[in-house]
Amino acid sequence: RRFRKLPLGPLGQFIKVKSDQENQKHLLCIEECLGRFMDAYVCDNYHDSGILKGILKKFYSRFSPMIITQRERDQTYKVPANRERLPNIYSMLEFTNPWAHNVIVDQCKPERWYVSSSGNEGYDFVQRVRCNGAMAMEKDA
């Protein structure tokens, strides 16, 4: 019972927040977007997923990390540049592995989540831009 292709994970080890002062303020928003995927593993095929599931079951009694099955690609997906006035989560991240990059883009869609300074600004933004949402840094009064 061997892996056909070694699993990758946890995915969080291949994701870094760009060391920009602005990005550091948005850590909670980044965590909200990527959250449970940070400790997930990815396997290239269902055979390997089954083997990894059996291994993780031995170490985790109740809640084991998520296992995602997705073919490995050597090239990262091309994600369009952010042309909006609000920063998106994707623009705050750096990836050190193309497979981890592609899984996060497919599963979390960080290029479609934006960060606003207030709830009102975020609400106005999502009304006119096609996106998954905007997370506010501060609550409106």
Summary of the structure (lengths in Angstrom):
residues: 141
radius of gyration: 17.1
end to end distance: 58.4
largest distance: 58.4
contacts: 407
relative contact order: 0.18
helix: 43%
strand: 18%
